[in-house]
């Protein structure tokens, strides 16, 4: 399935990179990779609906509108995306972000969960389309 969804492949790579960065104690960079992994997951899901947006805030907002508010996916993924975006901003632009290893570990788990849920949702959509 990933070949049809190149951004999911990129998300998987970014999650692996984040783990390496975390193990090297580069928590800001790990946070950035995890945010982008989740951002790519959200973009892929929106693209599957024929929706495209030109900004990070646009993607985050549209994901909330089309997936969280409808209950199609757990709204916690929208909250995680918002929170991780804010942490990525801190990690990329603040001299001292204060992001802890525990926070990065939590984001890593959340990114893996989001990616797995996206794979499941996309597979279900494919199955539903074939059944029509």
TITORMI-756042 format. One line per 4 residues: number of its first residue (from 0); their letters; for each residue x, z, y of N, C-alpha, C, O, CB. Coordinates in steps of 0.02 Angstrom, whole numbers, plus 50000, padded with zeros to 5 digits. Glycine has a CB too. Layout:
NUM) A) X Z Y X Z Y X Z Y X Z Y X Z Y ~ ...
***
This chain:
0) XXXX) 50041 50000 49941 50000 50000 50000 50044 50000 50063 50025 49969 50112 49953 50060 50000 ~ 50100 50033 50062 50140 50040 50122 50163 49973 50151 50171 49967 50211 50201 50082 50108 ~ 50172 49922 50108 50193 49857 50134 50143 49830 50183 50161 49795 50230 50204 49808 50077 ~ 50080 49845 50172 50028 49824 50219 50028 49866 50282 49999 49846 50333 49959 49827 50186
4) XXXX) 50061 49922 50279 50060 49970 50335 50132 49990 50352 50155 50044 50334 50018 50032 50317 ~ 50168 49945 50387 50239 49960 50400 50251 50023 50441 50303 50054 50435 50270 49901 50436 ~ 50203 50042 50484 50213 50104 50522 50210 50165 50477 50239 50217 50494 50161 50109 50577 ~ 50175 50161 50420 50175 50217 50373 50243 50223 50340 50267 50279 50327 50120 50209 50320
8) XXXX) 50275 50166 50326 50343 50168 50298 50390 50201 50349 50433 50241 50331 50368 50097 50280 ~ 50381 50183 50412 50422 50212 50465 50409 50287 50470 50456 50326 50478 50409 50177 50532 ~ 50346 50307 50465 50329 50378 50467 50363 50416 50410 50389 50470 50420 50252 50387 50462 ~ 50364 50386 50351 50397 50418 50294 50472 50426 50307 50501 50479 50292 50387 50377 50230
12) XXXX) 50503 50374 50336 50575 50379 50354 50587 50433 50406 50635 50471 50401 50600 50312 50380 ~ 50543 50438 50455 50551 50487 50508 50543 50558 50481 50577 50604 50504 50501 50474 50564 ~ 50500 50567 50433 50492 50633 50402 50557 50651 50365 50580 50708 50369 50431 50634 50354 ~ 50585 50603 50328 50648 50616 50294 50703 50632 50345 50743 50678 50335 50669 50555 50250
16) XXXX) 50705 50594 50399 50755 50606 50452 50746 50675 50482 50795 50711 50494 50750 50553 50507 ~ 50684 50695 50494 50671 50760 50524 50697 50816 50479 50724 50866 50503 50595 50769 50536 ~ 50689 50807 50414 50714 50859 50367 50790 50865 50374 50816 50921 50376 50693 50841 50294 ~ 50825 50809 50377 50897 50810 50385 50917 50842 50452 50964 50883 50454 50926 50738 50382
20) XXXX) 50883 50824 50505 50897 50853 50571 50884 50928 50571 50922 50967 50600 50854 50819 50624 ~ 50830 50949 50539 50814 51020 50535 50870 51057 50497 50891 51111 50518 50746 51031 50500 ~ 50892 51028 50442 50945 51060 50403 51010 51064 50442 51053 51106 50428 50955 51022 50338 ~ 51019 51019 50491 51078 51019 50533 51067 51061 50596 51109 51062 50641 51097 50947 50552
24) XXXX) 51010 51095 50599 50991 51139 50655 50980 51101 50721 50987 51131 50774 51044 51192 50664 ~ 50964 51037 50717 50946 50998 50776 50870 50997 50779 50838 50947 50763 50977 50924 50774 ~ 50842 51053 50801 50769 51063 50798 50731 51020 50848 50676 50998 50834 50753 51136 50811 ~ 50761 51008 50907 50727 50964 50956 50720 50894 50928 50666 50864 50934 50766 50963 51022
28) XXXX) 50773 50867 50899 50770 50799 50872 50724 50796 50811 50689 50746 50802 50840 50775 50852 ~ 50724 50848 50771 50678 50851 50714 50606 50849 50737 50564 50815 50709 50691 50914 50671 ~ 50592 50887 50790 50524 50889 50818 50504 50819 50843 50448 50797 50831 50521 50940 50877 ~ 50550 50786 50876 50535 50718 50901 50519 50671 50843 50471 50633 50847 50595 50692 50941
32) XXXX) 50559 50673 50791 50546 50629 50733 50479 50645 50701 50442 50600 50681 50603 50636 50680 ~ 50462 50709 50696 50398 50728 50666 50339 50706 50709 50289 50683 50683 50396 50803 50655 ~ 50346 50713 50774 50292 50689 50817 50283 50614 50807 50227 50590 50797 50307 50704 50892 ~ 50338 50576 50809 50331 50504 50802 50304 50485 50734 50266 50436 50728 50398 50470 50814
36) XXXX) 50322 50521 50683 50293 50508 50616 50217 50515 50619 50181 50472 50594 50323 50557 50563 ~ 50193 50569 50649 50120 50579 50654 50088 50528 50701 50032 50506 50688 50105 50651 50679 ~ 50122 50510 50754 50097 50460 50800 50088 50393 50763 50037 50360 50771 50146 50451 50860 ~ 50136 50374 50721 50131 50312 50683 50074 50315 50632 50042 50264 50619 50197 50297 50648
40) XXXX) 50063 50373 50603 50006 50381 50558 49941 50369 50596 49898 50332 50573 50006 50452 50525 ~ 49934 50401 50654 49874 50393 50694 49865 50319 50715 49809 50293 50712 49876 50438 50757 ~ 49919 50287 50736 49915 50216 50755 49892 50173 50696 49851 50128 50705 49984 50192 50780 ~ 49917 50187 50637 49898 50148 50578 49824 50157 50563 49790 50108 50549 49939 50170 50517
44) XXXX) 49799 50218 50567 49729 50230 50554 49685 50195 50605 49634 50165 50588 49714 50305 50554 ~ 49704 50198 50668 49665 50164 50720 49669 50088 50711 49619 50053 50719 49692 50183 50790 ~ 49727 50063 50693 49735 49991 50680 49690 49968 50623 49662 49913 50625 49808 49975 50664 ~ 49682 50011 50573 49638 49994 50516 49566 49985 50540 49526 49953 50506 49642 50048 50462
48) XXXX) 49550 50015 50596 49483 50008 50627 49481 49952 50678 49430 49942 50711 49463 50074 50659 ~ 49538 49917 50686 49541 49863 50735 49552 49888 50806 49537 49853 50854 49478 49823 50732 ~ 49578 49949 50813 49589 49979 50879 49663 49984 50894 49703 50001 50851 49556 50049 50882 ~ 49680 49969 50956 49750 49971 50978 49753 50000 51048 49710 49985 51090 49783 49901 50975
52) XXXX) 49804 50041 51061 49810 50074 51126 49882 50069 51149 49929 50066 51109 49788 50147 51122 ~ 49892 50068 51216 49958 50056 51243 49995 50120 51263 50052 50116 51286 49953 50012 51303 ~ 49964 50178 51255 49999 50239 51274 49991 50292 51220 49945 50290 51179 49972 50265 51342 ~ 50036 50340 51223 50032 50396 51175 49966 50434 51185 49931 50449 51137 50092 50444 51183
56) XXXX) 49951 50449 51247 49888 50486 51260 49827 50445 51238 49778 50474 51215 49883 50503 51335 ~ 49830 50380 51245 49775 50338 51223 49766 50342 51148 49709 50346 51124 49787 50266 51244 ~ 49820 50339 51111 49817 50344 51038 49790 50413 51018 49746 50418 50975 49886 50333 51006 ~ 49816 50465 51048 49795 50533 51031 49721 50543 51045 49684 50569 51004 49837 50585 51070
60) XXXX) 49700 50520 51103 49629 50527 51123 49584 50487 51076 49533 50512 51053 49620 50504 51195 ~ 49603 50425 51063 49562 50383 51020 49559 50410 50949 49507 50407 50916 49590 50311 51019 ~ 49615 50438 50924 49614 50468 50858 49563 50525 50857 49525 50531 50810 49685 50494 50839 ~ 49564 50565 50909 49515 50620 50913 49444 50594 50913 49401 50621 50878 49527 50661 50975
64) XXXX) 49432 50542 50952 49364 50514 50958 49341 50482 50893 49283 50492 50873 49363 50464 51014 ~ 49384 50443 50861 49362 50402 50804 49370 50436 50736 49340 50414 50687 49400 50338 50804 ~ 49411 50488 50733 49422 50520 50668 49406 50594 50667 49375 50619 50620 49494 50510 50648 ~ 49426 50631 50720 49414 50704 50720 49342 50720 50737 49309 50757 50701 49462 50738 50769
68) XXXX) 49318 50693 50792 49250 50709 50815 49197 50684 50766 49143 50714 50760 49237 50679 50883 ~ 49212 50630 50731 49164 50604 50682 49166 50642 50617 49121 50635 50575 49178 50530 50670 ~ 49219 50682 50607 49227 50719 50545 49254 50676 50489 49258 50698 50431 49161 50749 50524 ~ 49273 50615 50505 49300 50570 50454 49366 50597 50425 49380 50590 50366 49311 50500 50482
72) XXXX) 49406 50628 50469 49466 50664 50447 49462 50733 50478 49429 50744 50528 49532 50626 50469 ~ 49496 50780 50446 49496 50849 50469 49519 50852 50542 49573 50826 50558 49543 50892 50424 ~ 49480 50882 50586 49499 50887 50656 49565 50923 50668 49595 50916 50722 49445 50923 50694 ~ 49589 50960 50619 49653 50994 50628 49709 50944 50638 49759 50960 50671 49668 51038 50567
76) XXXX) 49702 50883 50611 49755 50833 50621 49759 50812 50694 49813 50797 50719 49743 50771 50576 ~ 49702 50810 50727 49702 50794 50799 49736 50850 50838 49777 50837 50881 49630 50782 50825 ~ 49719 50912 50822 49751 50969 50856 49826 50970 50844 49865 50984 50889 49719 51035 50833 ~ 49846 50955 50782 49917 50953 50765 49952 50898 50805 50008 50909 50830 49926 50940 50689
80) XXXX) 49921 50841 50811 49950 50786 50849 49960 50805 50923 50012 50791 50952 49905 50723 50844 ~ 49910 50838 50951 49914 50861 51021 49971 50912 51029 50012 50906 51075 49847 50891 51044 ~ 49973 50961 50985 50023 51013 50988 50093 50985 50979 50140 51003 51015 50010 51067 50936 ~ 50101 50941 50930 50167 50913 50916 50190 50867 50973 50250 50864 50988 50166 50874 50850
84) XXXX) 50143 50833 51006 50160 50792 51064 50190 50838 51119 50241 50821 51149 50098 50754 51091 ~ 50158 50894 51131 50183 50941 51182 50252 50968 51164 50295 50974 51207 50133 50999 51191 ~ 50262 50984 51100 50326 51009 51078 50380 50955 51082 50437 50969 51099 50321 51036 51006 ~ 50361 50894 51067 50408 50838 51073 50430 50830 51146 50488 50818 51160 50377 50772 51046
88) XXXX) 50383 50836 51192 50399 50832 51263 50450 50886 51282 50499 50872 51316 50334 50839 51306 ~ 50438 50947 51258 50486 51001 51271 50554 50986 51241 50606 50992 51274 50459 51068 51242 ~ 50554 50965 51178 50616 50952 51143 50656 50895 51174 50717 50898 51176 50603 50936 51071 ~ 50621 50845 51199 50656 50787 51228 50677 50799 51300 50728 50771 51322 50611 50727 51225
92) XXXX) 50640 50839 51338 50653 50842 51409 50674 50910 51436 50703 50913 51491 50592 50821 51445 ~ 50662 50964 51400 50682 51030 51425 50754 51045 51403 50774 51026 51348 50633 51085 51399 ~ 50791 51078 51446 50860 51096 51428 50861 51143 51368 50903 51136 51324 50895 51130 51488 ~ 50814 51189 51366 50808 51236 51310 50735 51238 51289 50693 51268 51323 50835 51308 51329
96) XXXX) 50719 51206 51234 50649 51200 51213 50620 51263 51184 50560 51276 51190 50642 51144 51163 ~ 50661 51303 51151 50637 51363 51119 50601 51350 51053 50569 51395 51026 50591 51400 51165 ~ 50604 51289 51028 50572 51272 50964 50610 51306 50908 50672 51299 50903 50568 51195 50954 ~ 50574 51341 50865 50606 51378 50811 50606 51338 50746 50570 51289 50737 50570 51445 50799
100) XXXX) 50649 51359 50701 50653 51328 50635 50585 51335 50599 50564 51288 50564 50709 51360 50593 ~ 50552 51391 50606 50487 51402 50574 50435 51351 50601 50394 51325 50563 50463 51474 50586 ~ 50438 51339 50666 50392 51290 50695 50404 51220 50667 50358 51184 50651 50398 51289 50772 ~ 50468 51203 50661 50485 51137 50634 50464 51132 50561 50439 51080 50539 50561 51123 50641
104) XXXX) 50475 51185 50522 50453 51185 50452 50378 51175 50447 50354 51138 50404 50474 51250 50418 ~ 50340 51208 50491 50268 51200 50492 50248 51128 50511 50205 51099 50479 50236 51250 50542 ~ 50281 51101 50562 50267 51032 50582 50284 50982 50525 50249 50933 50516 50307 51014 50645 ~ 50337 50997 50489 50357 50954 50433 50302 50953 50380 50284 50900 50355 50423 50979 50403
108) XXXX) 50277 51011 50363 50222 51015 50314 50160 50979 50340 50127 50942 50303 50205 51089 50299 ~ 50145 50989 50404 50086 50957 50434 50094 50881 50435 50046 50845 50421 50074 50983 50505 ~ 50153 50856 50450 50165 50784 50451 50157 50755 50381 50128 50701 50372 50235 50769 50478 ~ 50182 50790 50331 50175 50767 50262 50101 50767 50241 50079 50720 50208 50215 50812 50214
112) XXXX) 50064 50818 50261 49992 50821 50246 49954 50764 50280 49912 50732 50249 49963 50888 50269 ~ 49971 50751 50343 49938 50698 50381 49952 50630 50349 49907 50589 50341 49961 50699 50455 ~ 50014 50619 50330 50032 50556 50298 49996 50547 50231 49970 50493 50216 50108 50553 50286 ~ 49993 50601 50192 49958 50598 50128 49883 50584 50138 49854 50544 50102 49967 50663 50088
116) XXXX) 49853 50616 50188 49782 50606 50202 49770 50534 50225 49720 50504 50206 49758 50656 50256 ~ 49816 50507 50264 49809 50438 50287 49812 50389 50228 49772 50343 50223 49865 50420 50338 ~ 49860 50401 50183 49864 50358 50123 49799 50360 50084 49773 50309 50062 49924 50380 50078 ~ 49772 50420 50076 49709 50429 50039 49652 50393 50075 49613 50358 50043 49693 50505 50031
120) XXXX) 49647 50402 50141 49593 50371 50179 49598 50295 50176 49547 50261 50166 49595 50395 50253 ~ 49657 50268 50183 49667 50196 50182 49651 50167 50112 49620 50114 50107 49739 50177 50201 ~ 49670 50203 50060 49654 50181 49992 49579 50182 49981 49552 50137 49949 49689 50227 49940 ~ 49545 50233 50008 49472 50237 50002 49438 50180 50038 49389 50152 50014 49447 50304 50029
124) XXXX) 49464 50162 50096 49436 50106 50134 49443 50041 50095 49398 50000 50093 49471 50099 50203 ~ 49502 50033 50064 49515 49974 50024 49466 49971 49965 49439 49918 49949 49587 49974 49998 ~ 49455 50028 49933 49409 50031 49876 49338 50016 49899 49301 49980 49865 49412 50101 49843 ~ 49318 50044 49956 49251 50031 49982 49241 49958 49999 49188 49930 49986 49239 50074 50044
128) XXXX) 49293 49926 50028 49288 49854 50045 49281 49811 49983 49244 49762 49983 49349 49832 50085 ~ 49317 49830 49930 49314 49791 49868 49247 49800 49833 49224 49756 49797 49370 49812 49821 ~ 49215 49858 49845 49151 49872 49813 49092 49838 49847 49038 49834 49819 49139 49945 49811 ~ 49104 49813 49908 49048 49781 49944 49035 49711 49920 48990 49678 49946 49063 49780 50018
***
